[in-house]
């Protein structure tokens, strides 16, 4: 007679064998996701910096010493407001000297046109009278010589007197012509006046350059000048952002260039103000790619007035929506077993207790989910993981599709800037 514990052991073994056989018949337990209709959104996330449409660096065109700096960083200025003054005593004296030379040249020209012409006319009239008198004396001398009353030497003297008078007449006539509007003296005086005026304008322009003014309304970003400092042409003294639309500028990996288009909507958040999101849109995409970084420059414009906390060069996180499907079959990327050709792939679908391989055609992709265009129907259970082969018996354990079911996909480009955006948008 067998002992009771022998019978008990035999029963346990038999039960274990039965359980193993039953499990083999039912198949291995695997995670699976049920294909459901859901919206699907793809977006690109990257870091950007705040900038303005126009930003200028202001410097001196002269070598000089700084006398005053009239603004500080953050100051709001209007067009024409003085920003920096340089010492100007020497240039002011040069201007006074140039103005005096201009007045002198102007007075000379006016003198030629008034008293100079009167004097030249009087001199010519006097010369004409002298010539007439000398001519008359010459005629009388010729008659007297012919009659033998005077010697030939007296006739020669009268002839010389007439020649001198005619020479003086020619000189007087030339002087009068020189003082005419088209005369050489007047033309020369006009040229001297023009040169004096140009010298005065140049001196005045140099004096004006000792005051650096705001070229437009804006805000002072940087101040790199102090009183007493010697400055050189080309050195930046004041950095200024002109009033205008606030832009966001980013360098985005060229791999995402195909997804980006002008006017696409975007959400923006600053790391320091993660609870204050605001909207923007893609304003422009650079036509060239930075060969060193493999990136393309993207500019975004705000949809509303810039928030008060924005600062020039502040780092922001931007999420641009690049594609949206209102309601499609959504499948986690983890369910794809292997890629096919083109837009096809292979998945394992539980059917009649076994895993069956099925080819599907895919559409919009995100980092976590993909749109199924053909090959699956809503409610199909797709096996997750790679430890199952086609034809294996399986028992599916349905799990949540997680972020794939919510249809939110974000391709992160950048790094640290993505954390605040992720938290702010509930990812």
C-alpha positions as MATLAB code, in Angstrom:
seq = 'XXXXXXXXXXXXXXXXXXXXXXXXXXXXXXXXXXXXXXXXXXXXXXXXXXXXXXXXXXXXXXXXXXXXXXXXXXXXXXXXXXXXXXXXXXXXXXXXXXXXXXXXXXXXXXXXXXXXXXXXXXXXXXXXXXXXXXXXXXXXXXXXXXXXXXXXXXXXXXXXXXXXXXXXXXXXXXXXXXXXXXXXXXXXXXXXXXXXXXXXXXXXXXXXXXXXXXXXXXXXXXXXXXXXXXXXXXXXXXXXXXXXXXXXXXXXXXXXXXXXXXXXXXXXXXXXXXXXXXXXXXXXXXXXXXXXXXXXXXXXXXXXXXXXXXXXXXXXXXXXXXXXXXXXXXXXXXXXXXXXXXXXXXXXXXXXXXXXXXXXXXXXXXXXXXXXXXXXXXXXXXXXXXXXXXXXXXXXXXXXXXXXXXXXXXXXXXXXXXXXXXXXXXX';
ca = [
       0.000    0.000    0.000;
       1.373    3.316   -1.060;
       1.807    6.030    1.483;
      -0.434    9.163    1.337;
       2.436   11.567    0.598;
       3.287    9.571   -2.542;
      -0.231    9.998   -3.813;
      -0.116   13.709   -3.021;
       3.138   14.238   -4.942;
       1.772   12.428   -7.927;
      -1.310   14.658   -7.893;
       0.779   17.826   -7.758;
       2.880   16.687  -10.685;
      -0.162   15.837  -12.688;
      -1.731   19.197  -11.950;
       1.468   21.000  -12.992;
       1.631   19.052  -16.223;
      -1.974   19.921  -16.927;
      -1.338   23.602  -16.286;
       1.698   23.591  -18.610;
      -0.259   21.828  -21.313;
      -3.132   24.250  -20.941;
      -0.756   27.258  -21.136;
       0.873   25.868  -24.253;
      -2.500   25.499  -25.875;
      -3.486   29.045  -24.953;
      -0.134   30.592  -25.981;
       2.235   33.091  -24.395;
       0.869   36.248  -22.808;
       1.994   39.342  -24.750;
       1.251   43.042  -24.596;
      -0.956   44.321  -27.376;
      -2.550   47.618  -28.303;
      -5.994   47.983  -29.792;
      -6.071   50.111  -32.950;
      -8.363   53.099  -32.453;
      -9.452   56.175  -34.398;
      -7.906   59.342  -32.967;
      -6.545   62.722  -34.024;
      -2.847   62.850  -34.858;
      -0.636   65.913  -34.675;
       2.996   66.236  -35.696;
       5.126   69.149  -34.575;
       8.744   70.246  -34.475;
      10.205   71.672  -31.293;
      13.332   73.798  -31.122;
      14.975   76.645  -29.234;
      14.803   80.230  -30.475;
      16.000   83.652  -29.431;
      14.196   86.967  -29.227;
      15.305   89.578  -31.722;
      13.939   92.682  -33.416;
      13.398   93.420  -37.073;
      16.166   96.021  -36.986;
      19.083   96.139  -34.584;
      21.945   98.620  -35.028;
      25.365   99.280  -33.538;
      26.139  102.981  -33.163;
      29.705  104.284  -33.195;
      31.681  107.444  -33.856;
      33.044  108.419  -37.265;
      35.673  110.589  -35.551;
      38.584  110.038  -33.226;
      37.830  111.919  -30.034;
      37.292  111.938  -26.301;
      33.894  111.141  -24.807;
      32.453  114.139  -22.962;
      29.030  112.737  -21.976;
      27.077  109.490  -22.193;
      23.412  110.454  -22.018;
      21.689  107.042  -21.928;
      21.794  103.809  -19.961;
      20.994  100.228  -20.897;
      17.256   99.728  -21.149;
      16.544  103.413  -21.839;
      13.787  104.108  -24.358;
      14.790  106.793  -26.860;
      13.136  108.681  -29.694;
      14.545  109.465  -33.111;
      17.058  112.315  -32.881;
      17.711  112.002  -29.149;
      21.406  112.556  -28.278;
      23.133  109.450  -26.985;
      26.832  110.361  -26.674;
      28.689  113.684  -26.898;
      32.370  113.986  -27.817;
      34.619  116.930  -26.951;
      34.179  119.545  -29.714;
      36.185  122.701  -28.845;
      38.710  122.234  -31.650;
      36.076  121.436  -34.257;
      33.980  124.419  -33.115;
      36.963  126.718  -33.651;
      37.547  125.213  -37.086;
      33.924  125.890  -37.964;
      34.212  129.543  -36.895;
      37.332  129.944  -39.035;
      35.607  128.375  -42.043;
      32.560  130.613  -41.589;
      34.811  133.685  -41.452;
      36.509  132.634  -44.691;
      33.090  132.190  -46.276;
      32.023  135.687  -45.244;
      35.293  137.108  -46.618;
      34.834  135.413  -49.988;
      31.222  136.554  -50.135;
      32.185  140.149  -49.379;
      34.847  140.116  -52.118;
      32.358  138.820  -54.677;
      29.783  141.414  -53.706;
      32.483  144.089  -53.915;
      33.391  143.036  -57.422;
      29.762  143.184  -58.479;
      29.131  146.650  -56.989;
      31.963  149.053  -56.187;
      34.439  147.094  -58.323;
      32.311  147.541  -61.416;
      31.768  151.269  -60.677;
      35.487  151.788  -60.175;
      36.358  149.894  -63.352;
      33.772  151.881  -65.325;
      35.177  155.165  -64.012;
      38.734  154.109  -64.825;
      37.659  153.183  -68.360;
      35.894  156.515  -68.775;
      39.011  158.329  -67.604;
      41.159  156.267  -69.996;
      38.803  157.026  -72.868;
      39.087  160.761  -72.113;
      42.871  160.533  -71.960;
      42.948  158.726  -75.312;
      40.744  161.408  -76.886;
      42.918  164.200  -75.524;
      46.117  162.437  -76.618;
      44.676  161.876  -80.105;
      43.806  165.551  -80.408;
      47.251  166.544  -79.223;
      48.780  164.145  -81.751;
      46.852  165.771  -84.611;
      47.902  169.311  -83.577;
      51.507  168.192  -83.256;
      51.441  166.736  -86.783;
      50.074  170.032  -88.198;
      52.668  172.092  -86.316;
      55.513  169.886  -87.511;
      54.254  170.202  -91.065;
      54.214  173.998  -90.689;
      57.660  173.916  -89.095;
      56.615  175.430  -85.772;
      57.774  172.499  -83.619;
      60.423  169.860  -83.971;
      59.879  166.227  -84.851;
      60.850  165.257  -81.315;
      57.706  166.960  -80.021;
      55.691  164.821  -82.422;
      57.360  161.650  -81.113;
      56.517  162.638  -77.538;
      52.857  163.182  -78.460;
      52.800  159.793  -80.171;
      54.184  158.075  -77.052;
      51.631  159.822  -74.869;
      48.836  158.541  -77.123;
      50.174  154.988  -77.001;
      50.304  155.086  -73.194;
      46.750  156.401  -73.060;
      45.517  153.631  -75.375;
      47.292  150.986  -73.250;
      45.591  152.380  -70.145;
      42.278  152.325  -72.014;
      42.774  148.636  -72.933;
      43.624  147.786  -69.316;
      40.592  149.658  -68.020;
      38.333  147.899  -70.532;
      39.756  144.463  -69.497;
      39.198  145.298  -65.818;
      35.585  146.209  -66.523;
      35.065  142.966  -68.456;
      36.658  140.955  -65.599;
      34.120  142.454  -63.199;
      31.167  141.486  -65.389;
      28.969  138.484  -64.473;
      30.942  136.299  -66.861;
      34.265  137.975  -66.131;
      37.285  136.122  -64.851;
      37.538  138.003  -61.545;
      33.873  137.378  -60.749;
      34.151  133.696  -61.748;
      37.246  133.313  -59.591;
      35.555  135.034  -56.661;
      32.497  132.797  -57.081;
      34.756  129.722  -57.040;
      36.469  130.957  -53.888;
      33.096  131.557  -52.247;
      31.915  128.038  -53.209;
      35.103  126.538  -51.742;
      34.666  128.543  -48.533;
      31.028  127.417  -48.231;
      32.041  123.773  -48.747;
      34.720  124.116  -46.090;
      32.154  125.569  -43.698;
      29.705  122.738  -44.438;
      32.436  120.144  -43.827;
      33.418  121.795  -40.562;
      29.768  121.957  -39.501;
      29.248  118.277  -40.421;
      32.290  117.250  -38.386;
      31.014  119.234  -35.454;
      27.615  117.524  -35.730;
      29.363  114.133  -35.735;
      30.551  114.810  -32.198;
      26.968  114.105  -31.088;
      25.739  110.550  -31.640;
      21.965  110.532  -32.032;
      19.301  107.830  -32.147;
      18.492  106.935  -35.773;
      14.937  105.909  -34.835;
      12.679  105.200  -31.889;
      13.918  102.236  -29.910;
      15.573  100.860  -26.810;
      19.204  100.904  -25.703;
      20.608   97.379  -25.426;
      24.250   98.041  -24.581;
      26.468  100.948  -23.534;
      30.191  100.622  -24.175;
      31.389  104.188  -23.663;
      32.270  106.261  -20.598;
      33.263  109.937  -20.173;
      36.952  110.518  -20.783;
      37.333  107.478  -23.001;
      39.158  107.888  -26.329;
      37.111  106.404  -29.160;
      38.076  105.435  -32.691;
      35.963  105.189  -35.862;
      34.323  101.797  -36.218;
      34.134  101.015  -32.521;
      30.631  100.219  -31.233;
      29.609  102.566  -28.438;
      25.850  101.996  -28.241;
      23.794   98.922  -29.174;
      20.194   99.734  -30.008;
      17.060   97.836  -31.004;
      14.748   99.955  -33.148;
      11.038   99.847  -32.580;
       9.363   97.257  -34.751;
       7.834   93.802  -34.627;
       9.451   91.354  -32.233;
      10.797   88.306  -34.042;
      12.010   84.911  -32.903;
      15.065   83.546  -34.663;
      16.084   79.881  -34.557;
      18.519   77.476  -36.167;
      16.639   74.270  -37.013;
      18.235   71.027  -38.129;
      17.966   70.720  -41.903;
      16.404   67.271  -41.495;
      13.147   68.985  -40.553;
      13.177   71.449  -43.438;
      10.595   69.492  -45.432;
       8.114   69.730  -42.564;
       8.334   73.504  -42.149;
       6.356   76.015  -44.206;
       5.656   79.768  -43.853;
       2.531   80.713  -41.885;
       2.540   77.503  -39.819;
       1.235   78.081  -36.314;
       3.485   77.765  -33.287;
       3.319   77.907  -29.495;
       6.112   79.611  -27.568;
       7.205   79.539  -23.941;
      10.166   80.977  -22.053;
      12.031   78.771  -19.606;
      11.714   81.456  -16.930;
       7.955   81.924  -17.535;
       6.791   78.396  -18.319;
       3.176   79.176  -17.396;
       2.841   82.041  -19.880;
       2.541   80.613  -23.375;
       1.902   82.772  -26.423;
       1.235   82.171  -30.102;
       3.410   82.830  -33.139;
       3.701   81.756  -36.756;
       6.539   80.987  -39.138;
       7.411   84.261  -40.882;
      10.242   83.162  -43.137;
      12.602   80.271  -43.842;
      16.118   81.028  -45.026;
      16.831   79.888  -48.597;
      20.313   78.705  -47.585;
      21.589   76.115  -45.116;
      24.454   76.791  -42.737;
      27.095   74.378  -43.999;
      28.962   74.361  -40.683;
      25.997   73.455  -38.496;
      23.715   71.787  -41.004;
      20.920   74.101  -39.895;
      18.497   76.498  -41.551;
      17.444   79.831  -40.050;
      13.756   80.187  -39.194;
      12.100   83.478  -38.225;
       8.763   83.591  -36.421;
       6.439   86.545  -35.820;
       4.162   86.914  -32.808;
       0.405   86.713  -33.203;
      -0.130   89.476  -30.612;
       1.811   92.185  -28.819;
       5.028   90.919  -27.289;
       4.689   89.922  -23.615;
       6.326   92.367  -21.248;
       8.794   89.815  -19.926;
      10.482   89.264  -23.294;
      14.062   90.515  -23.508;
      16.422   90.804  -26.453;
      18.295   87.508  -26.987;
      16.106   85.648  -24.460;
      16.005   81.893  -25.071;
      12.574   80.457  -25.857;
      11.162   77.053  -26.666;
       9.027   76.876  -29.798;
       6.698   74.161  -31.004;
       5.561   74.447  -34.630;
       2.632   72.315  -35.745;
       3.676   70.800  -39.075;
       0.804   68.387  -39.807;
      -2.584   67.367  -38.393;
      -5.075   64.559  -39.015;
      -8.515   65.048  -37.521;
      -9.376   61.350  -37.083;
      -7.295   58.438  -38.325;
      -6.238   54.966  -37.253;
      -3.303   55.504  -34.896;
      -0.696   52.893  -34.050;
       2.333   53.172  -31.725;
       5.642   52.937  -33.527;
       6.592   50.216  -31.065;
       4.068   47.944  -32.791;
       5.961   47.970  -36.114;
       7.908   44.726  -36.419;
       9.908   45.540  -39.543;
       9.927   48.078  -42.323;
       8.801   47.314  -45.834;
       9.448   49.192  -49.038;
       8.354   52.824  -49.322;
       5.646   53.665  -46.815;
       4.845   50.038  -45.869;
       5.688   48.046  -42.765;
       4.830   44.724  -41.117;
       2.954   44.170  -37.860;
       1.710   41.155  -35.884;
      -2.040   41.010  -35.338;
      -3.677   38.605  -32.873;
      -6.252   36.530  -34.690;
      -7.804   33.253  -33.487;
      -5.268   32.994  -30.674;
      -2.240   33.295  -32.932;
       0.054   36.095  -34.061;
      -0.372   36.728  -37.759;
       1.942   38.924  -39.795;
       0.232   41.643  -41.799;
       1.513   44.326  -44.130;
       0.243   47.863  -43.556;
       0.588   51.140  -45.416;
       1.529   54.108  -43.272;
       0.836   57.828  -43.476;
       1.750   60.647  -41.113;
       4.507   59.733  -38.666;
       5.465   61.204  -35.323;
       8.154   60.131  -32.900;
       5.727   57.861  -31.045;
       2.808   57.141  -33.365;
       1.961   56.601  -36.987;
      -1.151   56.844  -39.146;
      -2.332   53.528  -40.622;
      -3.776   54.081  -44.082;
      -4.366   50.436  -45.087;
      -4.011   46.956  -43.572;
      -5.728   47.360  -40.210;
      -9.212   48.050  -38.947;
     -10.401   49.718  -35.780;
     -10.406   47.238  -32.924;
      -7.552   45.027  -34.231;
      -5.155   43.941  -31.491;
      -1.571   44.557  -32.598;
       1.197   42.767  -30.707;
       3.930   44.878  -29.129;
       7.506   43.764  -28.773;
       9.800   41.558  -30.857;
       9.763   38.245  -28.985;
       6.852   36.776  -30.964;
       6.916   35.239  -34.410;
       4.160   34.888  -36.960;
       2.110   31.772  -36.239;
       2.875   31.628  -32.499;
      -0.007   31.086  -30.113;
      -0.465   34.243  -28.064;
      -2.721   35.608  -25.401;
      -2.983   39.384  -25.738;
      -2.892   41.651  -22.729;
      -4.274   45.003  -23.901;
      -2.333   48.045  -22.748;
      -2.970   51.757  -23.187;
      -1.555   53.324  -26.328;
      -0.462   56.264  -24.153;
       0.685   59.290  -26.022;
      -0.092   57.588  -29.351;
      -3.793   57.490  -28.479;
      -3.726   61.204  -27.600;
      -2.134   61.924  -30.991;
       0.521   64.298  -29.688;
       3.952   64.018  -31.263;
       6.921   66.259  -30.746;
      10.275   66.038  -32.531;
      12.734   67.680  -30.155;
      15.476   69.759  -31.757;
      17.732   71.698  -29.435;
      18.009   70.345  -25.936;
      17.599   72.317  -22.720;
      14.960   74.607  -24.132;
      12.584   71.686  -24.624;
      12.088   70.934  -20.947;
      10.007   73.984  -20.127;
       7.850   73.549  -23.213;
       7.275   69.892  -22.457;
       6.139   70.686  -18.945;
       4.075   73.658  -20.027;
       2.187   71.670  -22.644;
       1.485   68.707  -20.476;
       3.573   66.154  -22.281;
];
